[in-house]
């Protein structure tokens, strides 16, 4: 009887071994993709970081000599932010009319967003005192965003330094209509407006500290 049980036991072991070996030799079957997930996802939509990266790469070429070649060889992303950085690049190169055409090319509801990028690019230029570059850029911003008080301020200051008295007076008066803080911006604007309303033609930059 014990031989019978041993035979049955070894037969069971042999059956298990055979099943394991058969499963190892069985060809693998690919599992289907999870429901609702495409096997070939569509390319990602270009976002603002892509446009910003494009601008950082091409900014050294945003000048009157190289900007035309740049547009052909390295066009900006086809997005609102891409249009904003493209317009900013053209404006830095002094191509204000071309920058305006780029902004006009986006939907009217998106133009403020594109112009905000032009302001962000032009702001450091204005702070650095490059009035010939900053003035037209800030005027471009004001054309599309008339109550942008910082663009009005920088435009007015740049125009004052360039001797464009009437338009400087207009923009600085606009700045004071929209900005009411009692700070250095306001005092500078009031000081320049006082000079503009005076017959004196002396031009000093109130943005720079005076020597003691």
ABEGO torsion letter per residue (X at the ends): XAAAAAAAAAAAAAAAAAAAAAAAABBBBBBBBBBGBBABBBBBBBBAAAAAAAAAAAAAABBAAAAAAAAAABBBBBBAAAAAAAAAAAAAAGBAAAAAAAAAABBAAAAAAAAAAAAAAAAAAAAAGBAAAAAAAAAAAAAABAABAAAAAAAAAAAAAAGBAAAAAAAAAAAAAABABBBAAAAAAAAAAAAAABABABBBBAABBBBX
